[in-house]
């Protein structure tokens, strides 16, 4: 994360595809929130420092974004996106 309190894209779905699977880990420092298909806010899905998120059978169109929740912390999130054909 480069700028505190500013949502940034974690993964971007390729053109003409849909996001189908996603795995994310929050390496910290601090907590982060993630959101599908829009800019994340601190009230979205919480990923505490050290937590991981993994899900299959998803269907999102544009991106997954994240934002820091812990004030003044710039957490590092790593993720892997699996995409497939748009239905």
C-alpha positions, 0 to 999 in steps of 0.5 A: 500500500502506497498511501494511507486512507486511500483505496488501491487495486489489489487485483484487476480482472482481465478484459472480457473475463470474470473473477472466479477464485481469489486468495489473499494474505495480509502481511501487515503491518496493520489491518486492511479491508477489501471490496469486490468491484469498487473502492474499499472503505474501512467498513468492508470485509476486514482482513486483520494482520496475518489473516488470509482470505480464500474463496472459489465460485466467485463472480466479480467483474472489475477488481478487488481493492483494499484500504488500510484500517489501522491508522498510519499503517501501510499493510502489504497484501498479496493475492492471486486471482483466477479468472474465467470466461464471462457468462 
